[in-house]
Structures are given as C-alpha cells and as structure tokens.
Amino acid sequence: MKNLLILILALFISACSTLKTNVDYNPKYDFSKVRTFAVVHKIKEGENSLVADRITKAIKKVLKQKGLKEVNAKKADLVFLFHLNVTNKTDIYTDYQMVGYGRYGGMVIATPRSYNYDEGRLIIDAFDSKINKTVYRVEAIDEIKNKKTPQKREEYINEVISEALKDFLVKK
C-alpha cells in the first residue's frame, strides 16, 4: 500500500512538469571515444551570472557522473557551450461555464481566459574543436516557476540539466 502511494505521488509530480527536451546529434560521430570535456560560457551583458554559474556547475556534475574528466578547453574532446533565453508568453484558453435557471434551463457560456508566464529555453551544444562542428545539441524548454531560495533554484537547475543530458553518451 505504501509503495502504491509513493508511485501515485511520483506520477502526479512528474505529470505536473512542463519541461520538454529535444535532442539532436550526429549519428556518424563516435561518442565512444569521448573521455574529456570542458564547459565554456561567456556572460553576456544583463545576464544573471548566478544562474550561469549554477548551469555550468550542473553540466559539469552530470558529465562527471557519466565518467568524463574535466580538462582545459584546448585539450577537451568536447567543449560544452550553453545559451539561455527567457521569453514572456501568454497562453489563451477557453473556459466553459454553465449558466442557467433551475434543473433543465440554462446555457453554456464560453469565456476566454489568459495566463502569462516566463518560458526558459536552454540550449546546450557539445562542440568538437578538432572537426570544428557541433556533434550534440539538446534544447530544454520549461515554464519558469519562482523558486524562493538559492537552494531551490540550484535544485531546479540540477533537475533540468539532469533531464536534458540524461541520454548523452547512452548507446542508441
């Protein structure tokens, strides 16, 4: 019974996630030879360096868990670069409400509603400088939820990066 409750809770939590990922890679590239990596990111004007640092740290953590060794960018088999963009979005939907009198009367009224939110788009590229090409790209898109503490923000970024890179170096 306890396990069933945990399973239902896990499904409910995962069903609430809005995170979507899209992976693209060069199927001819030999990923089995990848042993080292570097993460390179230059802060753009107006960019939140706290977020960029958390993303960098999370990428490094996931890649190390996959058995790769962090080295200088000039010596790395793959250099990971990332780009983050936040866009304000509006979702418009129709809500149907029953309005009427008594048991058999009434009508349905369509009421348009809107929902404003920020959408984050994180693109992570794995670049092979020896052939001067991107060999792997993952795009993670999610509705950004307000996280109250730095610890919660870091946890969220770790979850996004783990999900985004879960298939990296997995045999296809």
Number of C-alpha atoms within 10 A of each C-alpha: 6 6 8 9 10 11 12 11 12 11 11 11 10 11 9 8 10 11 17 14 16 11 15 12 14 12 10 7 11 10 17 9 8 15 15 19 25 24 23 13 13 11 12 9 7 6 12 10 13 12 15 18 14 18 22 20 16 20 25 20 16 19 21 14 10 15 12 17 16 20 16 13 16 12 14 21 24 26 22 23 19 20 15 16 11 14 12 11 12 12 9 11 12 11 11 11 11 11 11 12 9 7 6 7 9 11 11 11 13 12 10 10 10 9 9 10 13 15 18 18 20 21 19 22 22 22 21 19 15 11 8 8 12 18 19 21 21 21 19 20 21 17 18 17 12 9 12 8 9 12 10 12 17 19 14 16 20 19 13 22 22 16 15 25 21 13 12 18 15 10 7 6
